[in-house]
Amino acid sequence: MCVCIYLYSPLTVSVRKIFQVVISPGYGPFLGRIFPLLLTCIMASQNIDDAKKSKLYASSPLEGKDDVEEKMESGYEAYTKIVNGLSEREAHDALIGTVSRNMQQYEEITMGLMYIILTDSSLASKAYRDLTFISRDGLNLVWNRFSQMINERFSRMNETVKKQVLWFAKEMVKNSVTGVDNVISALVKQVAGGDVSPKNLWLAETLLDLLSENRAWLDKFPVLMAMVLYTYLRVIEDHASPMFANLRQKEVDFCIQLLRGKFMDCCKIGRDLIRLLQNVARIPEFEKLWRDMIHKPQSLSPQFTGIKQLLQQRTPPKYLACRLTPEIEKKIIFFTSKVKFGQQKRYQDWFQRQYLNTPESQSLRCDLIRYICCNIHPSNEILSSEIIQRWAVIGWLLTTCTSNVAASNAKLALFYDWLLFNPARGNIMDIEPGILVMHHSMRSHPAITATLLDFLCRIMPNFYPPFEPQIRQGVMSALRFILEKRVLSTLAPLLVNPKLDKELRAMIKENFSEFCQAEVKTPKDAIAPDSLEVEVNNLDSPTEKVLSPLDAAFSDDDDEERKISPTKPVDVFFKLTKEEEEIDVKPFLENLDGDIKEICQHLLNQKDADVEEQCETVENLCSVILRSEDFDSDVAEPLAQFLCGLYNNHLTGQMLPDEINTESMEDSLGKPLFVIFRNLSQGNEEGTCPIQLLTLACVLYEKHTNIGYSLLYFLYGSTRLRDENKLHVYEEVCKNTDSGDLISCLVKDFRACQEEDVNLLCFLVPPVYTHFAEITVPNTDLLETIVSCIDSTQLQTLICRIMQGDVQMFKKETLARVVEATLKWETFEQYCVWQLLSAHDIEVEHLLPVVSKLRYKDHPEAIASLLLMLKMERASPELLKPMLLRSFDNCDQFTTSLLSHWVVQDEQLLADIFKQMLLKSTSVAKRLRQRQNLKQQHPTPDQLLGHLNNLRLTAAIKQTMFFSQEALLQGLQHLQHSCSEAQKTKFSDMFELLDVIEDLSRTTRSRVAKRSPSYSSPKSKKQILADESTSESDQDDELVKPKGSKKRKKSTALGSDSD
């Protein structure tokens, strides 16, 4: 024992020396007895010499310090000796004198100051000032060593050291230190994909805050900016849980700012930018970006021509590499360059346990496949050796995937470079793994080959339908290039194979007939395996991006051929797995103390117990919180995270019972979290919420996106049961959150609700629109959220609630503005709005300001709905005026259709209105010519004549004698006298109608004159018309409403004016 202690008593002595002694020849029998003693000695030595323990890294007892840390400690000791007992000025002079001697002294002091910065936050600022003061190379040595430490050992650093690393990086960025972009690049690479551990989330958020605060600096480094964008676009997918809503929104806002502000710099990413944007396309901000990329590409940048431009651009390997941490990258390189076939399983199992053992980590498979395809290009020596090939690693990643979505994305990642492949610019190594996975899997795992071939057939028409010809050409070019480079000598054995299902073979023949010429014959002695049935139920649809996982383990090429048993259908390979993971709340529990921690531990133990027992425990928790005088946000944050994680399943899925009655509502509201809401809303007056519970509720609201609508549901549900209005509590919570804006919170909560329970959203519409009417009724975002998710049944329910007087969703004061905002929405959403609007008793006159904004081809939903509403109204000057101000070309049928209906209903009334407008139009035209800037409020002669001419050509006019009405003729005759020659030529058909009617009138007058000598002459009639026009032209801008119309006399002769 004394010998062992002597060997290891100095901690600087390597443990390996002890093991060398123990395992030397002749010590074998002694090993079993001495080894426990050795470990005891090691632990004792550690306890004796704590001063030698690493301050930088979380090292194990068997691991010594690395060279960099020893140099830093040595430099720290040298720095301390120099400055000890000196004033700041004297210390500076001494340091300058020391570092000026030689490079070795400069490096030593620099490393010592870095050590202080990383290990002592209280002295970090002073050490950084000294570091910049003594620098002789612009901190080049600093950022070089700093980047090296981050790349090699960041994951092993202590948490306090990591915080100082970010602080150090931030200070260098603020001071624009040359080369600090390499430090940020190394930190960005440490943000792991598929990892939602608190440590990784902290790094992602802290680094994001650093970059957001220094956007101007980031813009100077386009490559780094593209790398940052690639990283955060990728991890947004991992942060889909409501638990990470705040971080995710930060990431979305940051990425949108980069894409909108520096789009062409972002385009340096290449085609993988499209792939990442696909994964986040359902987020509203990215949905709008997609619309601009497709329909208005040059609004993003004048140099951007469209999506095809990006898809044709190969992604540089450095961007793909940034999505693997240095540790993972090293292991994948080792995997594909050192591990031999047959020895890979233990490495695969270790890698699976270490990096791919959670549901969130499944998204990492896409990053790995893209990296292997585009970055790892083995030499001919490795290709001809026993080293495991890339296709085998990718096959293992595909077969062990436990997430449907991740498996679909993984297949897309495998074939992504095929889609618009160009042999002139493409690399055979990018597409080789895809064909070899299918080729080598055909014998041992035909299901893998079948599903990949099926995916390849379906992706061509479905990836982006407008580009189907180009994508089909790209895939065919890739296959030709594979044959040209002799990756495979022929594709026929792969594409024409009896193991494939008949339907799949037909699909392959339809898409790849060029490569299916040779028939593959089964030997007579061999028994043909049963056909592999590939289900075509859209599980593999590239548009849905959902692929079922494969349960089989991947094996080598020379495995024995396996037959597919007909008793075990292939849907074993497509077994659906549960996507949701139980959230680990123990880390949050560790951050609590006292009675609160004890109660939370009890809640954790009660998780599977009766709900009533859990509610009682939460009631006790509320009592403890209310008695606590020092309960603040620091305590509330871990408690809120614990509760959200523990009761996450209570906050997701359907919350509203199918049948709403007192009993079902009480059951639905009897959840543990709702106990907190009940205690929060005990007060009878507004502003009386207990401050402790209000603090907890606000933190809960920020930590889980579903808390907001759950609180609304509880408050309204309990209101229905107890006839007490408690919705002011929700308003109080919103005021104390980060946004502080009630309407923003409502919109956010309704959007979260629509993702989980649309029926609940409809249930909440009446109380929200009633209690918060002033802010909800004019808000279009809230309305869009509602109509974007409801179906016809839910729409019917809302209409019934409106007609019963339970809710009012529109008011006349804001109606026109709201309707104008809906013109950009989807068709069904707009029809829902018009249906809801029709259920209200709002006069159609309040919609007239919208008429001028409507374009016949662009807004068919609004025009059709408004036309049907106007059809129910009686013609009037107020309604007719905005219709006649519209264009009268043949493409716009809105005004003509409405006039056709009104002329059939009451032609005399319509004629009287037109007469007033025709008489007034001449003075209107004159004022418009005199005052060019005068806003047009009345129809011009051209507009009146144009609409009348369109009406003349309709079928409806044949059922009436509208153009024989005396009032209309008087107006037309008056207008004819003031028209220019150009107008008379343009509307000659209309004025010819007057001549025909005038001829008929003369004939009628001559007959009447024989019987009635007192008949007035045409001259006197013209004088009367002139008098009328004079009086009409002097009227104010408002038109005089015509007198009540009389019933048209069917016996009246055409053009007769004998009355």
MIKOLNU-7419 format. One record per residue (C-alpha): x, y, z; residue in three letters. Coordinates in steps of 0.02 Angstrom, whole numbers, plus 50000, padded with zeros to 5 digits. Each point is the difference from the previous one (the first is absolute). Layout:
BEGIN
XYZala/...
//
This chain:
BEGIN
500005000050000met/501435011750042cys/500764996649829val/498365004549914cys/499795016050098ile/501785004749963tyr/499744997349814leu/498455010949993tyr/500235012450141ser/500465014449883pro/498435003049896leu/501065005349853thr/500594981949978val/498974991549866ser/498854985850052val/500694990249854arg/501624997150094lys/499084990750137ile/499094989349874phe/501634996249911gln/500714993250163val/498444990050040val/499794991949831ile/501854995849974ser/500424981549979pro/499914990950165gly/498715011850076tyr/498484991749922gly/499444989950154pro/500285015550105phe/498855011049893leu/498354994450078gly/500585004650174arg/500965015949962ile/498775008749882phe/498705005250133pro/501455006450104leu/500625010349853leu/498325008649977leu/499955003950187thr/501715007849987cys/499485010549851ile/498465006750088met/501015003750156ala/501265009549898ser/498625010249921gln/499315004950170asn/501725004150067ile/500465011649856asp/498415009649950asp/501085014649952ala/500554990549846lys/498224996849940lys/499585007549830ser/499075016550007lys/499614999749815leu/499354982649967tyr/498884987350084ala/501364986750001ser/499934982650075ser/501194993850137pro/500964989849872leu/500265014649882glu/501405012550015gly/500085018049942lys/500355003749819asp/501485010149940asp/499005015749966val/499325000950177glu/501734997150075glu/500695014249893lys/498575011250057met/500334996050184glu/501845003349976ser/499625016549916gly/498805004550140tyr/501344997050130glu/501245010549902ala/498725014149980tyr/499604999750187thr/501845001350048lys/500215015149885ile/498505010350056val/499944994850183asn/500105015450112gly/500125012449856leu/498825014249956ser/499054998949837glu/501215011649909arg/501524991050068glu/499224983349955ala/499735005749821his/501805005849985asp/500624983650071ala/498924989949881leu/500575010049849ile/501794997550050gly/499754981350020thr/499084996649837val/501255010749902ser/501454988550040arg/499524985649885asn/498554990749924met/500054986550132gln/499705012550141gln/498605008249901tyr/499144983349972glu/500184995250183glu/499215016050067ile/498634999449867thr/499544982350050met/499965005150182gly/498815014349967leu/498874988449898met/499994988250148tyr/499385013950115ile/498645004849875ile/499374982249989leu/500064995550184thr/499635016050097asp/498535010549942ser/500355013650129ser/501745003549928leu/499554996549818ala/499735018249950ser/501685005650072lys/500894985249921ala/499235004049831tyr/500595018150013arg/501764994050041asp/499924987849856leu/499575013549874thr/501325011450078phe/501464987849979ile/499444992949832ser/501355000449866arg/499064990649862asp/498225006750008gly/499504985550115leu/500434987749862asn/500754987850125leu/498465001850110val/498684995749873trp/501074985849929asn/500174991450169arg/498225004450045phe/499304992049841ser/501084984850029gln/499324997850176met/498195001849941ile/500224987749857asn/500904986950102glu/499285000650176arg/498495011450011phe/498834985950050ser/501174995450144arg/500065017750071met/499205004350166asn/498385009849990glu/500795015750075thr/501414998949874val/498764998649857lys/499145015850059lys/501685008950002gln/500374993449825val/498435008549937leu/500415015850098trp/501775000249928phe/499344997549823ala/498725013850023lys/501335012450059glu/501104996249850met/498525002049882val/499535016750079lys/501795005949973asn/500054992749822ser/501584990050034val/500744993549839thr/499754981249988gly/498604998850128val/498864993749862asp/500974983650015asn/499524999250184val/498165002949961ile/500084987049862ser/500704987450125ala/498605004150124leu/498654998549866val/500654982649961lys/499754995350183gln/498115002949988val/499494981949979ala/498564994749891gly/498714988350073gly/500495004750178asp/498745008750114val/500984998250161ser/500065015750110pro/501865002249965lys/499785000149812asn/498465011250009leu/500985012350107trp/501425000449874leu/498815002549854ala/499075014250085glu/501535008850070thr/500894999449833leu/498435006049912leu/499875014950118asp/501845004049968leu/499754999849812leu/498365009750006ser/500805013850102glu/501465001149877asn/499114998649833arg/501035013949922ala/501594990250040trp/499264983749935leu/499535008149834asp/501865002749964lys/500294981249990phe/498854992549866pro/500684982350020val/499765000150188leu/498275007849979met/499484986149881ala/500694987150123met/499025008050143val/498415000149895leu/500254981849951tyr/500214995350184thr/498485009050069tyr/498874995049856leu/500494982250038arg/499715000550190val/498315008849986ile/499354982849951glu/500654992850165asp/499165013650104his/498224996149947ala/499424995750176ser/498975013350090pro/501324999450136met/501215009149884phe/498785012349922ala/500935015750052asn/501674993949935leu/499214993949840arg/499195016949968gln/501675008650027lys/500794988349873glu/498605002849875val/500125018950014asp/501904999549983phe/499984988849847cys/498645010249915ile/501025015950028gln/501524992049920leu/499024993149853leu/499055016149967arg/501505011350025gly/501434990049922lys/499164987749885phe/501384998049871met/501294997150136asp/498844986750071cys/499864992149828cys/501824994850015lys/499344985150098ile/499334992749838gly/498654987049977arg/499984994550182asp/499275017050044leu/498414994349911ile/500024983650095arg/500125008950168leu/498655012649954leu/498854985449955gln/500144993450178asn/499405016650074val/498785004849862ala/498474998950113arg/500625013950114ile/499065015849946pro/501555010749975glu/500814987049888phe/498364996949909glu/500005018349946lys/501814998549947leu/499584984849894trp/498635009849913arg/501235013749956asp/501314987449941met/498744991849884ile/498965014649939his/501105015450028lys/501814994150003pro/500735016949953gln/499175008050152ser/501334990750101leu/501445004849885ser/500135006449821pro/501284986249966gln/498844986050059phe/499054992149856thr/499084986350093gly/500114983350091ile/500814991449853lys/501525011250020gln/500274993150177leu/499624981949958leu/501335000149863gln/501335006150121gln/500974986650095arg/500155003250187thr/501835003050050pro/500624986350118pro/500445012550138lys/498155003750031tyr/499574981650013leu/501484997350118ala/499445013950117cys/498494989650051arg/501064986450080leu/500925003850161thr/501884996749992pro/499774984350106glu/498694992549884ile/500995005149845glu/501564991150065lys/499034984250036lys/499174999749828ile/501705002549917ile/500724986050107phe/498504989249956phe/500265001949813thr/501894999149997ser/500544987750136lys/498604987750040val/499974983849901lys/498474990649939phe/499434987750132gly/500695010450144gln/498805014549984gln/498604994350114lys/500775004850166arg/500425017349931tyr/498255001949932gln/499224994950166asp/501095012350096trp/499625014149878phe/498154996050009gln/499995000850191arg/501055015750005gln/499195010949867tyr/498414991949930leu/499054993650151asn/498625013250016thr/498545004849886pro/500725017449974glu/501694993049948ser/499234991149850gln/500125016149900ser/501904998450013leu/499934985649875arg/499685012249857cys/501545010150049asp/501044984150006leu/499404993949830ile/500295016849915arg/501745000850077tyr/500444982349947ile/499385002749822cys/500805016949967cys/501505001150118asn/500704982550018ile/500734995049833his/501124984950034pro/501574996749899ser/500174985349880asn/501084991450130glu/498585000250127ile/498714995349869leu/500984984449957ser/500364995450182ser/498994991250134glu/499495016650078ile/498125002050020ile/499285009649853gln/498935015750005arg/498454991149935trp/500064987750146ala/500085014150128val/498545008949916ile/499024983749993gly/500264997850187trp/499405017950032leu/498434996749898leu/499554983350077thr/500215005450181thr/498985015949986cys/498575000850125thr/499105015449934ser/498855000349849asn/500375018049955val/501874998250027ala/500054984449891ala/499115009049858ser/501195014750016asn/501464988050002ala/499494992649833lys/499815017349928leu/501745004250065ala/500684984649913leu/499245004349830phe/500065018950014tyr/501465002349880asp/499104989449870trp/498545011949977leu/500825012749882leu/501604990549968phe/501125007449865asn/501404988449939pro/501065014949948ala/500065007050177arg/499454985350109gly/501114988050097asn/499764981349983ile/500454997850183met/498455009950052asp/498804988049915ile/500964983650015glu/499384995250177pro/498175000749948gly/500164987549858ile/501154988550099leu/498834999350151val/498624993849884met/501154988249906his/500794991450150his/498374998950098ser/499064990849864met/500564982650054arg/500015001150189ser/498765014250031his/498875002249848pro/498795010750102ala/501315013650011ile/500264999949813thr/498134999749969ala/499625015050110thr/501455010149927leu/499464996349822leu/498215004450042asp/500595016350078phe/501065004149847leu/498524997149883cys/498835010850103arg/501195014350034ile/500155004849818met/498205005849976pro/499695005250180asn/501545009450060phe/499505015949908tyr/498694996849863pro/500465015249892pro/501784993249986phe/499514981949965glu/500834999749825pro/501635007150067gln/500014988450152ile/499624984949892arg/501415005049883gln/501185002150149gly/499624982650069val/500214992249827met/501655009349977ser/500604993350168ala/499614982149949leu/500875002149832arg/501525007550088phe/500044984950118ile/500094988449851leu/501255011049911glu/501184999950151lys/499764981050018arg/499365001050178val/498834986349939leu/500144991749830ser/498124998749980thr/498445005450094leu/498874986349934ala/500274987650145pro/499515013850120leu/498505007049906leu/499314983949925val/499994988450149asn/498704986850046pro/500175004450185lys/499165016649968leu/498145001950009asp/499074999949834lys/499335017650023glu/501735006650043leu/500754991449848arg/498685008349891ala/500435016850077met/501864997049969ile/499684994949821lys/498975015749972glu/501355011450071asn/501624990949954phe/499584990349843ser/501665005449924glu/500934989350129phe/498814985150005cys/500464991849835gln/500844984350065ala/498904986750082glu/500614991850159val/499604981449996lys/499864989650156thr/501004983749992pro/498924984649984lys/500734992050154asp/499695015050110ala/498345003550082ile/499425017649964ala/499695009450161pro/498315007050035asp/499695017049925ser/500355014250114leu/498435010450020glu/500345018450016val/498525009150071glu/499575015349898val/498945008450130asn/501005016149993asn/501104995050145leu/501475003249886asp/499285015249914ser/501375012849979pro/498735014050012thr/499494994450174glu/501794995550045lys/499444985550109val/500924983549988leu/499754985250111ser/501544993250089pro/500834983649961leu/500214988150146asp/501254988049920ala/501865001350040ala/501145003749853phe/501234986549956ser/501424996749879asp/499854996449816asp/500444981750018asp/498614996050125asp/498924985349955glu/498515004749892glu/498425001350102arg/498264996449937lys/498525010850043ile/498684989450081ser/498225002749938pro/499384998050178thr/500995015450052lys/499465014549891pro/501215013649962val/499125012350114asp/501134992850135val/501305010949914phe/498815014650008phe/499494998750182lys/499485017050066leu/500895006050154thr/499465012150132lys/500815016849967glu/499755008150170glu/501304997450134glu/499725001250185glu/500865015950059ile/501324997650133asp/499545012150140val/501324994650126lys/501265013549948pro/498685013250038phe/499604991850166leu/501825001550052glu/499875019049984asn/498625000750132leu/500184999250188asp/499024999950161gly/498164995650011asp/499725003549816ile/501294987049950lys/499264987450120glu/498245002549930ile/500644999149821cys/500894983750039gln/498364993650068his/499135005549839leu/501304990749898leu/499684984250101asn/498125002649979gln/500085001749811lys/499074983849969asp/498845002050151ala/498205005950001asp/499745017649931val/499075005650156glu/501514995650108glu/501125010049884gln/498805014750010cys/500084999550190glu/501895000349994thr/499985014849880val/498795008750120glu/501304997650138asn/501315007049883leu/498955015649972cys/499805002250187ser/501884999050026val/500295012549859ile/498725012250072leu/500834999150171arg/501725002749926ser/500645017850013glu/501514997749886asp/499144991249855phe/500615008949843asp/500404996249818ser/501634991350048asp/499004986950096val/498545000349879ala/501064995849847glu/500614982550048pro/498304996550080leu/499105004949840ala/501174989249895gln/499714985550117phe/498105001749994leu/499965002449810cys/501074984649975gly/499054989450126leu/498285004549933tyr/500455002649817asn/498734986949946asn/498635009750090his/500405015249893leu/500014991349831thr/498684991449897gly/498115001650017gln/499495009650155met/498165004149967leu/498824985250033pro/498994993449853asp/498375002850093glu/499955016250098ile/499014998850163asn/500315003750183thr/500734983050040glu/501164999149850ser/500605017850026met/500414996850183glu/501004984649950asp/500905009649865ser/500445014350119leu/500554988450139gly/501834999149951lys/501475003750116pro/500605015649908leu/498245007150004phe/500115000250190val/501295013849981ile/498815009549885phe/498594998050126arg/501035007250141asn/500595013949885leu/498215005349961ser/499294999550177gln/499835018950013gly/498345007949953asn/500725016149929glu/501225004049863glu/501805002350054gly/499814988950155thr/501034985149939cys/501244993650131pro/501705006549948ile/500904983550032gln/498814989749892leu/499955013849870leu/501904998949988thr/499894981149980leu/498625001549869ala/501025012549898cys/501524988650000val/498914985149955leu/499295010349857tyr/501745003749933glu/500624982150018lys/498584990849914his/499055006449848thr/498394991050050asn/499835008050171ile/499145015549932gly/498504991749919tyr/499914987450143ser/499815014650120leu/498665007649888leu/499094983449995tyr/500034998150189phe/499425017850031leu/498564998949875tyr/499554982250050gly/499925004450183ser/499005015549953thr/498684989049918arg/499924988950153leu/499965013850132arg/499335014949903asp/501525010850040glu/501015009449870asn/501844996950035lys/500795004249832leu/500845015250076his/501254987850078val/500614995449825tyr/500235018449961glu/501005002250159glu/501164985749953val/500265007049825cys/500445017250067lys/501394992650105asn/500814989349864thr/501415005449884asp/498855006349864ser/498825009050118gly/498785001649856asp/498304991750022leu/499584998149816ile/501724992649960ser/499744987250137cys/498264995749937leu/500634997449823val/501454989350060lys/498884989550112asp/498674997549866phe/501354994249879arg/500624987650129ala/498224994250031cys/499654997049816gln/501454987849997glu/499274989450140glu/498105002050011asp/499025010149871val/498354996550087asn/500705008250156leu/500515015149897leu/498215001949937cys/499394997850179phe/501105014650055leu/499525012049859val/498385006750081pro/500755004450170pro/501585007349926val/499095010749871tyr/498735005550131thr/501135003950147his/501425007549895phe/498925007349862ala/500965016349982glu/501614991449947ile/499384983849922thr/498675006249879val/501175011249898pro/501454987650006asn/500264990449838thr/501374988350064asp/498824992450127leu/498634998149869leu/501204991749879glu/500564987950134thr/498194994750026ile/499464998049819val/501624991649948ser/499654984550104cys/498124997550012ile/499004988149891asp/498215001449938ser/499254992950161thr/500965012050110gln/499545014449885leu/498184995150018gln/500195000250190thr/500745017649998leu/498625006349885ile/498694993150119cys/500855008250149arg/500015016749907ile/498174998849952met/499534995550179gln/500845016050059gly/501424991450095asp/501395008749905val/500335014349881gln/501544998249892met/499785015449888phe/499515018150027lys/499525012649868lys/501375012450050glu/501434988149959thr/499144988549876leu/500745007149839ala/501794999350066arg/499794982150062val/499254994049836val/501385008549901glu/501314990650102ala/499174983349961thr/500245002049812leu/501724991750011lys/499384984750095trp/499644982649934glu/498364996749910thr/499154990050138phe/500565012450131glu/499215014449903gln/498374990549975tyr/499964996650187cys/500175018650033val/498575004349882trp/498904986650076gln/500345006750175leu/499705017649937leu/498324995049925ser/499454993650169ala/500165017750070his/498695013649976asp/501175012549920ile/499415011049855glu/500864996849836val/500375018749984glu/501454997750122his/500854988649873leu/499955012649858leu/501755007350035pro/500704982849957val/499244999949825val/501375010849926ser/501344988250069lys/499284984449919leu/500804993249841arg/498914988349900tyr/501374987149964lys/500925001550165asp/498565000150125his/498664988049938pro/499484994850176glu/499625017650059ala/499175005349837ile/498864984849995ala/499495001950183ser/499715018849987leu/499004997649840leu/498824988050088leu/499785012250144met/499645014549883leu/498764989349907lys/498895000450154met/499995019050002glu/498935012349904arg/500905011349876ala/500465017250067ser/501195013949949pro/501104996250151glu/500204981749949leu/500155003449814leu/501315013650006lys/501504989350056pro/499494986449876met/500035012349855leu/501715006450053leu/500724982949959arg/500794995649833ser/498774995849861phe/501114988649896asp/499384982849951asn/501124991450129cys/499045007550147asp/498234993150010gln/499635006150176phe/499045016149961thr/499164992849845thr/499354985050098ser/499295010950138leu/499185012049875leu/499234985149908ser/499184994350161his/499385017250049trp/499315003949827val/498904984550008val/499425004350176gln/499515018249967asp/500525007549834glu/499115016750026gln/500905003050167leu/501674995949920leu/499615011549853ala/499605014450117asp/501664997550092ile/500964999549837phe/499145015949941lys/500605009450154gln/501774993649975met/500035003549813leu/499405017850028leu/501325002750134lys/501444991749907ser/500335014949885thr/500345011850146ser/501044986650086val/501084997949845ala/500235018849985lys/500585001450183arg/501204985449979leu/500795008449849arg/500185016550092gln/500714992250159arg/501154985649955gln/500324995250181asn/498164998950046leu/499554982750063lys/498694991849891gln/498394997350098gln/498744998649858his/499984989749840pro/500645008549843thr/499055000049835pro/501164986549935asp/499654988750149gln/498125002549989leu/499934996749814leu/501184985250014gly/498974991350133his/498375003749906leu/500754992949842asn/500514984050092asn/498254998850072leu/499265002049825arg/500904984249945leu/499374988750140thr/498614987249983ala/499055007650148ala/499665016149906ile/498934990849874lys/498724996850137gln/499765018650032thr/499685016649912met/501355008850099phe/500755009349853phe/498255006549954ser/499785008350170gln/499715018749976glu/501125004650148ala/501474990549928leu/499745007449826leu/499955017650069gln/501644997050090gly/500834992649846leu/499405014149887gln/500675012950122his/501674991150009leu/500114998549810gln/500005018949981his/501505002050117ser/501024985149937cys/501585002349899ser/500164992849826glu/501164986550066ala/498704994750127gln/498625000049870lys/501074988849890thr/500484988550143lys/498184997750056phe/499195001649830ser/498964984450029asp/499195007950152met/499605016249910phe/499344990649847glu/498734992550119leu/499405017550034leu/499785003249813asp/498964984049980val/498915004850146ile/499855017949934glu/499384993349831asp/498704989450087leu/499515015050106ser/499735010949845arg/498844986949925thr/499034999050162thr/499895018950017arg/499355002249822ser/498584987850035arg/499575008250163val/500075017549924ala/498584995849884lys/498924995950150arg/500675013150120ser/500455017149931pro/500675005550170ser/501494988049989tyr/501605009050041ser/501315002049866ser/501744992450006pro/500715017450018lys/499015003250159ser/500564983050066lys/501815004349970lys/499755016250093gln/499284990450147ile/501514988450000leu/501175014849995ala/499135007750149asp/500114983850094glu/501854998249964ser/500335017750059thr/499154996850164ser/500874983350022glu/501745007049968ser/499785012550142asp/499644986550129gln/501234995250138asp/501144984749989asp/498734988750083glu/498774992149880leu/498145002550027val/499134983750031lys/498644996349871pro/498204998750050lys/499254983250032gly/499924989549844ser/498404995449916lys/499554983249930lys/500514998449820arg/498534999849880lys/500214985649881lys/498875008349870ser/501115015449981thr/500565001749821ala/501875000349962leu/500625017950005gly/498265007250032ser/500015017050088asp/498165004349978ser/499815000250191asp/
//
